[in-house]
Amino acid sequence: MSTGMPYTATVTVSYAGTNGLKYSFMSNGGYYTQIGSTNQFTFTPNVSGGPFTDYVIVDDGCQLAWGSLAGIRTPPADVSGATATPGEQSITLNWTNPSSANFDHVQVSGSGFTTVNVATPGTATTLSGFTDGQSYTITLQAVDAYGNVSAGVSLSAMPGLRIFVTNAVYTGNLGGPGGANADCATAASAAGLRGTFVALLSTSTLNANTLVAANATYFNTINQVIGSTATLLGGGSITNPPDYNEYGQEMVNISAWTGSNADGITSGSTCSDWTYGSGNFYIGEFGVPYYVTSGWLSFATNVCSDTNHLYCIQQ
């Protein structure tokens, strides 16, 4: 029990005394009260100096019974299934609440943010104001109505957004951008990546640069910095190549459909907006994932019947 937090306990004793019954918490001492001549009573202390662990029943100073309040002070079970999903200068937490009696809320604490209390039945919260590229440790503790606190579950996360290149390859007929987005979502889910991933593709009516967050740092799936928004779309060099797939495996000597120029604007070579993949009539722009120059996004064109990978970018 936290210091100063009230709680209620029921204690039953048998005694032969005729004088008024009193009680005291021996672990702290000095907290006495007259409760009358009954063999069952309920007390609700709200005093500083806790936690209280034991009680003693006295009759005019003579000890009649003693016992432990450990059952009252048993903390709730920890949350389960806790996950931390990094975002742009943010971390989103999800968990399952314990079924412990009197469970009240989850306390979320750590460095870099103010402690947050999420009342039941809440099972998620998003923390913001972090520095992209810095690792943070966050602890989730279940708290009951009496202030008892569980041991806690700790998670680590590095804010920032992810880009990966798919393990699978595709012709230029992706089923349109919607089909490509579904491919990215499937790949991310299969690898256990949380968050929303879409295909980094331009079409005749969509520029891929609109899929890049305004002020973010992007990482690959082994937490290496690829680059900031400015460097990704600046046409210059990036820090590390985006050549790791959804499973954190490096992909070499591959290419990825983009339909984009180095600045993320459509190149016009989009395999009929990613619906054509059976001949040489249309072409599609591709990038080379192991490049750290602008060629990562815009290198050359292929006929749409060729197969390439996809870049998937977290939203």
C-alpha positions as CSV (number, residue, x, y, z in Angstrom):
1,M,0.0,0.0,0.0
2,S,1.3,3.4,-0.9
3,T,2.0,5.9,1.9
4,G,-1.1,7.7,3.1
5,M,-3.5,5.7,0.9
6,P,-6.7,4.6,2.6
7,Y,-8.0,1.0,2.5
8,T,-10.6,-1.1,4.3
9,A,-10.1,-4.3,6.1
10,T,-12.3,-6.6,8.2
11,V,-10.8,-8.4,11.1
12,T,-12.7,-11.0,13.2
13,V,-11.4,-11.9,16.7
14,S,-12.7,-13.9,19.7
15,Y,-11.9,-12.6,23.1
16,A,-13.2,-12.8,26.7
17,G,-12.5,-9.2,27.8
18,T,-15.2,-6.9,28.9
19,N,-13.4,-3.6,28.3
20,G,-13.4,-1.7,25.1
21,L,-11.5,-3.3,22.2
22,K,-8.7,-1.4,20.6
23,Y,-6.3,-2.0,17.7
24,S,-2.8,-1.0,16.6
25,F,-0.6,-1.5,13.6
26,M,2.5,-2.9,15.1
27,S,4.7,-2.4,12.1
28,N,4.3,1.4,12.6
29,G,3.1,1.6,16.1
30,G,1.2,4.3,17.9
31,Y,-2.0,4.3,15.9
32,Y,-4.7,3.3,18.4
33,T,-8.4,3.8,18.3
34,Q,-11.3,2.8,20.5
35,I,-13.7,0.6,18.5
36,G,-16.0,-0.8,21.1
37,S,-16.9,-4.2,22.5
38,T,-17.5,-6.3,19.4
39,N,-15.7,-9.2,18.0
40,Q,-15.8,-8.0,14.4
41,F,-14.9,-4.6,13.1
42,T,-13.9,-2.8,9.9
43,F,-11.3,-0.1,9.9
44,T,-10.3,2.4,7.3
45,P,-7.0,4.1,8.3
46,N,-5.8,7.1,6.3
47,V,-2.6,8.0,8.0
48,S,1.0,8.6,6.8
49,G,3.8,6.3,7.6
50,G,2.6,3.1,5.8
51,P,2.8,0.5,4.5
52,F,1.0,-1.4,7.3
53,T,1.6,-5.1,7.4
54,D,0.3,-6.4,10.8
55,Y,-2.3,-5.7,13.4
56,V,-2.6,-6.4,17.1
57,I,-5.9,-6.4,19.1
58,V,-5.4,-5.2,22.6
59,D,-7.7,-4.9,25.7
60,D,-6.4,-2.3,28.2
61,G,-3.0,-3.0,26.9
62,C,-3.2,-6.8,27.0
63,Q,-2.7,-8.5,23.6
64,L,-5.6,-10.6,22.7
65,A,-5.0,-11.5,19.0
66,W,-2.7,-10.6,16.1
67,G,-2.6,-11.3,12.5
68,S,-1.3,-10.1,9.1
69,L,-2.8,-7.7,6.6
70,A,-0.8,-9.3,3.8
71,G,-3.9,-10.5,2.0
72,I,-5.2,-6.9,1.9
73,R,-1.8,-5.7,0.7
74,T,-1.4,-8.3,-2.0
75,P,-0.6,-6.2,-5.2
76,P,-2.6,-6.9,-8.4
77,A,-1.1,-9.0,-11.1
78,D,0.9,-7.3,-13.8
79,V,-0.5,-6.3,-17.2
80,S,0.0,-8.8,-19.9
81,G,0.7,-8.7,-23.7
82,A,2.3,-5.3,-23.4
83,T,3.7,-3.8,-26.6
84,A,5.4,-0.5,-27.5
85,T,5.0,0.8,-31.1
86,P,7.4,3.6,-32.0
87,G,6.1,6.6,-34.0
88,E,7.2,10.1,-35.0
89,Q,8.6,11.4,-31.7
90,S,6.0,9.2,-29.9
91,I,5.5,5.7,-28.5
92,T,2.1,4.0,-28.4
93,L,1.6,1.4,-25.7
94,N,-1.0,-1.4,-25.7
95,W,-1.7,-4.0,-23.0
96,T,-4.3,-6.3,-21.4
97,N,-5.4,-5.4,-17.9
98,P,-5.2,-7.9,-15.1
99,S,-8.3,-9.5,-13.7
100,S,-7.2,-8.9,-10.1
101,A,-9.9,-7.8,-7.6
102,N,-10.0,-4.1,-7.0
103,F,-7.8,-3.3,-10.0
104,D,-8.1,0.4,-10.6
105,H,-5.5,1.8,-13.1
106,V,-2.2,1.3,-14.9
107,Q,0.6,3.6,-14.0
108,V,3.0,4.4,-16.9
109,S,6.4,5.8,-15.9
110,G,9.8,6.3,-17.3
111,S,12.3,9.0,-18.4
112,G,11.5,11.6,-20.9
113,F,7.8,12.0,-20.0
114,T,5.4,12.7,-17.2
115,T,4.0,9.7,-15.4
116,V,0.6,8.8,-16.8
117,N,-2.3,6.9,-15.1
118,V,-4.7,5.1,-17.4
119,A,-7.9,4.2,-15.6
120,T,-9.6,0.8,-16.2
121,P,-11.0,-0.2,-18.7
122,G,-8.3,1.7,-20.7
123,T,-5.7,-0.5,-22.3
124,A,-3.6,1.9,-24.4
125,T,-2.0,5.3,-24.4
126,T,0.3,7.3,-26.7
127,L,3.2,9.2,-25.2
128,S,4.8,12.0,-27.1
129,G,7.6,14.6,-27.0
130,F,10.4,12.1,-27.4
131,T,13.6,12.5,-29.4
132,D,13.6,10.3,-32.5
133,G,16.6,7.9,-32.5
134,Q,16.9,7.7,-28.7
135,S,15.9,4.5,-26.8
136,Y,13.5,4.8,-23.9
137,T,12.5,2.4,-21.2
138,I,8.9,2.5,-20.0
139,T,7.4,0.7,-17.1
140,L,3.7,-0.3,-16.7
141,Q,2.5,-1.1,-13.2
142,A,-1.0,-2.2,-12.2
143,V,-2.5,-0.3,-9.2
144,D,-5.5,-1.4,-7.2
145,A,-8.0,0.8,-5.4
146,Y,-6.0,0.6,-2.2
147,G,-2.8,1.8,-3.8
148,N,-1.1,-1.6,-4.0
149,V,1.3,-1.6,-7.0
150,S,2.4,-4.6,-9.1
151,A,6.1,-5.3,-9.8
152,G,5.7,-3.9,-13.3
153,V,6.5,-4.7,-16.9
154,S,9.3,-2.8,-18.7
155,L,9.5,-2.2,-22.4
156,S,12.1,-0.5,-24.5
157,A,11.3,1.5,-27.7
158,M,13.1,3.9,-30.0
159,P,10.8,6.6,-31.4
160,G,11.0,7.2,-35.2
161,L,9.3,5.6,-38.2
162,R,10.4,2.5,-40.1
163,I,11.0,1.7,-43.8
164,F,11.6,-1.8,-45.0
165,V,11.8,-3.5,-48.4
166,T,9.6,-6.5,-48.9
167,N,11.0,-10.0,-48.9
168,A,8.5,-10.8,-51.7
169,V,8.7,-9.6,-55.3
170,Y,5.9,-8.4,-57.6
171,T,5.2,-7.5,-61.2
172,G,3.9,-4.0,-62.0
173,N,0.4,-5.2,-61.6
174,L,0.0,-4.6,-57.9
175,G,-3.7,-4.2,-57.9
176,G,-3.2,-0.4,-57.9
177,P,-1.8,1.4,-54.9
178,G,-4.5,-0.2,-52.6
179,G,-3.2,-3.6,-53.5
180,A,0.4,-2.5,-52.9
181,N,-0.6,-1.1,-49.5
182,A,-2.3,-4.5,-48.6
183,D,1.0,-6.2,-49.6
184,C,2.9,-4.0,-47.2
185,A,0.4,-4.5,-44.4
186,T,0.6,-8.3,-44.8
187,A,4.3,-8.3,-44.8
188,A,4.5,-6.1,-41.7
189,S,1.9,-8.3,-39.9
190,A,3.7,-11.5,-40.7
191,A,6.9,-10.1,-39.2
192,G,5.2,-8.8,-36.1
193,L,5.8,-5.2,-37.0
194,R,3.2,-2.9,-35.3
195,G,1.8,0.3,-36.8
196,T,0.4,1.0,-40.3
197,F,2.7,0.5,-43.3
198,V,1.9,1.5,-46.9
199,A,3.7,1.2,-50.2
200,L,6.1,4.1,-51.0
201,L,4.8,4.5,-54.5
202,S,3.8,7.3,-56.8
203,T,1.0,7.2,-59.3
204,S,-0.3,9.6,-61.9
205,T,-2.3,11.3,-59.2
206,L,-0.3,10.6,-56.1
207,N,3.2,11.7,-55.2
208,A,5.1,9.4,-52.9
209,N,6.5,12.4,-50.9
210,T,3.0,12.8,-49.4
211,L,3.5,9.5,-47.7
212,V,6.6,10.8,-45.8
213,A,6.0,12.5,-42.5
214,A,6.7,16.2,-42.4
215,N,9.4,16.1,-39.6
216,A,10.5,12.5,-38.8
217,T,13.6,10.3,-38.6
218,Y,13.3,7.0,-40.5
219,F,15.0,3.7,-39.5
220,N,15.4,0.3,-41.0
221,T,14.2,-2.8,-39.2
222,I,17.5,-3.2,-37.3
223,N,17.2,0.3,-35.9
224,Q,19.8,2.0,-38.1
225,V,19.0,5.5,-39.2
226,I,18.1,5.8,-42.9
227,G,17.6,9.5,-42.8
228,S,15.4,12.4,-42.0
229,T,12.5,13.6,-44.1
230,A,14.7,16.2,-45.6
231,T,17.5,13.8,-46.6
232,L,15.1,11.1,-47.9
233,L,13.6,13.6,-50.4
234,G,16.5,15.9,-50.9
235,G,18.0,14.0,-53.8
236,G,21.3,13.6,-51.9
237,S,22.9,11.0,-49.7
238,I,21.1,9.1,-46.9
239,T,22.7,7.7,-43.8
240,N,22.1,4.0,-44.3
241,P,20.4,2.1,-47.2
242,P,16.8,0.9,-46.8
243,D,17.8,-2.6,-47.8
244,Y,16.5,-4.6,-44.8
245,N,13.3,-6.6,-45.1
246,E,10.4,-6.9,-42.7
247,Y,12.3,-9.7,-40.8
248,G,15.5,-7.6,-40.3
249,Q,17.4,-9.5,-43.0
250,E,19.6,-7.6,-45.4
251,M,18.5,-7.8,-49.1
252,V,21.3,-7.4,-51.7
253,N,21.3,-6.9,-55.4
254,I,17.6,-6.1,-55.6
255,S,15.4,-3.3,-56.9
256,A,12.1,-1.9,-55.7
257,W,9.2,-0.3,-57.6
258,T,8.7,3.4,-56.8
259,G,7.3,5.3,-59.8
260,S,9.1,8.3,-58.3
261,N,11.9,10.8,-59.0
262,A,14.5,11.4,-56.3
263,D,12.3,14.1,-54.7
264,G,9.3,11.7,-54.3
265,I,7.4,13.3,-57.2
266,T,5.9,10.9,-59.7
267,S,8.1,10.1,-62.6
268,G,5.2,9.2,-64.8
269,S,6.5,5.6,-65.1
270,T,4.0,3.8,-62.9
271,C,2.9,0.7,-64.8
272,S,-0.4,2.3,-65.6
273,D,-0.8,3.2,-61.9
274,W,0.4,-0.3,-60.9
275,T,-2.3,-2.2,-62.7
276,Y,-0.2,-3.6,-65.6
277,G,2.2,-6.4,-65.5
278,S,1.9,-8.6,-68.5
279,G,4.0,-7.0,-71.3
280,N,6.3,-4.3,-72.5
281,F,3.7,-1.6,-73.2
282,Y,4.2,0.2,-69.9
283,I,7.3,0.8,-67.8
284,G,7.8,1.5,-64.1
285,E,10.4,3.5,-62.2
286,F,12.5,1.6,-59.6
287,G,15.0,2.3,-57.0
288,V,18.0,0.3,-55.6
289,P,17.6,-0.4,-51.9
290,Y,21.3,-0.8,-51.2
291,Y,22.2,2.6,-52.5
292,V,22.8,5.6,-50.2
293,T,22.5,8.1,-53.1
294,S,19.3,9.3,-54.6
295,G,19.3,6.1,-56.6
296,W,17.6,4.4,-53.6
297,L,14.4,6.0,-54.8
298,S,15.0,6.7,-58.5
299,F,17.4,4.7,-60.5
300,A,16.0,3.5,-63.8
301,T,12.9,1.8,-65.4
302,N,11.8,-1.7,-66.0
303,V,9.1,-3.2,-68.1
304,C,6.1,-3.9,-66.0
305,S,6.3,-7.7,-66.5
306,D,9.6,-7.7,-64.5
307,T,9.5,-8.3,-60.8
308,N,10.7,-6.0,-58.1
309,H,10.3,-5.5,-54.4
310,L,8.3,-2.8,-52.6
311,Y,9.4,-0.2,-50.1
312,C,6.9,-0.1,-47.2
313,I,6.9,3.1,-45.0
314,Q,5.3,3.4,-41.6
315,Q,2.6,6.1,-41.2
